[in-house]
Amino acid sequence: ASLYGEKFAVNSAHHQSVGRVGEGLKVIQRAEDGVIEALCHESLPVYSVQWHPERMCLKHAREDTVDGGLLFHWFIGRIAD
């Protein structure tokens, strides 16, 4: 939400998705249809997204989605912490 706001468009088009959330993980993003799009761990620096930010930045930037590069910059910032 701090990068893109509460609601934003991504390029998720998977035929599989998370069915059960593992111990210590929490859902931080869902698609409108309820599919889990992002998870994080409650205490460890573990994060995941179900969509493809690499297909939404630089030469692959799209007008119908957010800039995936912002997420990569955020991840890089976690390395420096």
Secondary structure, 3 states (H helix, E strand, C coil): CCCCCCCCCCCCCCCCCCCCCCCCEEEEEECCCCCEEEEEECCCCCEEECCCHHHCCHHHCCCCCCCCHHHHHHHHHHHHC
